[in-house]
């Protein structure tokens, strides 16, 4: 009896095991047959939000299923680093900026794109690589040598969105209180102080800038001013030199401007809170990414539409204007198992036609010359009687460059640097003390 | 009798594998918990960097020595304690106070009790974001708008190191006080009536009864609330991450936030794990001590 039961149970167990193996096999073969499916990890951005609208069209045309995961920026980079560091092949394409490009390329997580660009069987003939702004393609190349080699080596990503930094200012307030639009950082300080006042019962603050403890606080207006003063983050031997006399001088002036002409609680401002504050008329000046003009000039969203002027970043003591820049790009996972399909999608998403179609959805500034000069783009971005386009064009062609030294330390160094700015703002340290201490810590980080 | 037992045994032969089968899920869960923990502790002795996972080297106590020598660690350590002890004390006092008010039945008490648990039903990260809007530094913030009505200048709640930690405590108290209230309410409603009646007959005052009867009888609840809230607030992450990210100027940089910066933002997994291991040691020590106290309180 017992033997009979035993026999039955072992047969049952064997049957269950076989069924399980069969299911597993089916699942695996299903995965294999799913080669016509690619996965995209994307952060919330006008480019991604606009490209998502056109995905059904791509799927219909090519038969390739495109699965996407869209996350807000902070969560996005956490998810991305987890995926890439575990060498997961799940996501084939993702978005990044240059600090991440340097970190991930050095770690071997990015697929070099030059072989694909040069392969006519994979790249459509009308996908013109020379149409991209050469400055932006240069931002996407690096030879993996710490401290040098920007614009050299492999092409690691394709640019889809560019920003440079301007001072947005409220023309109406400047006119009303007879303040001259600033041409130097000292004048920015004076104007900020003069315009921090109650206007028609509402408190206005003269000058706004990001302030949270993050490298992204350093990157826009502050690094623009820092570079204009001739200061640098690292020297040729990757020694942190943010505490140079020029660095201390401009940092002191910049933080003084924020303390005396900025909003209370500056260290709590992210870019979107600052943007909202300017949008709702609480700042007289806002030093940030120029493409935010799309929101400021939209009467449906903005209380200040038509009242905004665009100033190039002020010149430094040597009379030279320098601006920082940022490029969002699409890159391919080196561990991806569907690289050809991923590349085909990449050429579609970065084609002239597609980039042009993202412009009405606020994907500004375009990274292709043909799109930037297209009459539809000209019409869509002709804000403040062409002032926006004039400044954006000058920035892109003359003044805007990546002001960070290419290395894998940008985010670490930038976070520590931002903490130093907050210490100066709080008054717990002078600019000299805070920057010297930050430089020491950064040098320690780099030496490990 | 013996014959009956023998027959039963024959019909239902003892299944020797049954105990193993029953403990198997627990064993799997144990591996699921212990494996990442042991791996995490192992990483504290290595130079593990997220961007260079192929080059993990054993570095002995270097990470520990380096971190224990840094001022940032001790600042984060003290701040974690200040935050945790402040929220636990406030939540205990507030929780007990409100529970005492709500223990008696009066019209609307049930509705009031239902409203009280609303903050607990909202995910903490959502509550924190909601408070971020309330505490915006200019008159865009709800609280500053209200203060403006009574002529008080806007306060940079989250943007000033003098007020940032207080704001964190305020948010935590708002979210978690209902938990303390519910536990105390349940405790108060299950207290025996006889000692109170006897004390009343002897002419004891309300304050005397509270000190000599309510507090001692509620001790298990007090320890329970302290245990849960202390462990939770030592590990606080979501509220700070969503509002200040450790700023301004490190005013809200707790051990957990510092470990996030080290491990996820700066990729230094080895160092990040040291912060987490220290945090685990703290939680473990406190939970052991408090659970022993709880058992003693129950036995009294």
HADDOCK unambig.tbl for C-alpha pairs under 7 A between the chains (distance, minus, plus):
assign (segid A and resid 78 and name CA) (segid B and resid 264 and name CA) 6.85 0.50 0.50
assign (segid A and resid 85 and name CA) (segid B and resid 50 and name CA) 5.99 0.50 0.50
assign (segid A and resid 85 and name CA) (segid B and resid 51 and name CA) 6.44 0.50 0.50
assign (segid A and resid 85 and name CA) (segid B and resid 53 and name CA) 6.99 0.50 0.50
assign (segid A and resid 107 and name CA) (segid B and resid 51 and name CA) 5.26 0.50 0.50
assign (segid A and resid 107 and name CA) (segid B and resid 52 and name CA) 5.95 0.50 0.50
assign (segid A and resid 212 and name CA) (segid B and resid 247 and name CA) 6.97 0.50 0.50
assign (segid A and resid 213 and name CA) (segid B and resid 247 and name CA) 5.86 0.50 0.50
assign (segid A and resid 213 and name CA) (segid B and resid 248 and name CA) 6.99 0.50 0.50
assign (segid A and resid 263 and name CA) (segid B and resid 138 and name CA) 6.92 0.50 0.50
assign (segid A and resid 264 and name CA) (segid B and resid 137 and name CA) 6.02 0.50 0.50
assign (segid A and resid 264 and name CA) (segid B and resid 138 and name CA) 6.79 0.50 0.50
assign (segid A and resid 264 and name CA) (segid B and resid 156 and name CA) 5.43 0.50 0.50
assign (segid A and resid 265 and name CA) (segid B and resid 137 and name CA) 5.62 0.50 0.50
assign (segid A and resid 265 and name CA) (segid B and resid 156 and name CA) 4.38 0.50 0.50
assign (segid A and resid 265 and name CA) (segid B and resid 158 and name CA) 6.72 0.50 0.50
assign (segid A and resid 265 and name CA) (segid B and resid 159 and name CA) 3.60 0.50 0.50
assign (segid A and resid 265 and name CA) (segid B and resid 160 and name CA) 5.51 0.50 0.50
assign (segid A and resid 266 and name CA) (segid B and resid 159 and name CA) 5.95 0.50 0.50
assign (segid A and resid 267 and name CA) (segid B and resid 159 and name CA) 5.00 0.50 0.50
assign (segid A and resid 267 and name CA) (segid B and resid 248 and name CA) 5.51 0.50 0.50
assign (segid A and resid 268 and name CA) (segid B and resid 158 and name CA) 6.08 0.50 0.50
assign (segid A and resid 268 and name CA) (segid B and resid 159 and name CA) 4.56 0.50 0.50
assign (segid A and resid 268 and name CA) (segid B and resid 244 and name CA) 6.36 0.50 0.50
assign (segid A and resid 411 and name CA) (segid B and resid 266 and name CA) 6.85 0.50 0.50
assign (segid A and resid 412 and name CA) (segid B and resid 266 and name CA) 5.21 0.50 0.50
assign (segid A and resid 419 and name CA) (segid B and resid 249 and name CA) 5.46 0.50 0.50
assign (segid A and resid 422 and name CA) (segid B and resid 248 and name CA) 6.09 0.50 0.50
assign (segid A and resid 422 and name CA) (segid B and resid 249 and name CA) 4.95 0.50 0.50
assign (segid A and resid 423 and name CA) (segid B and resid 249 and name CA) 5.11 0.50 0.50
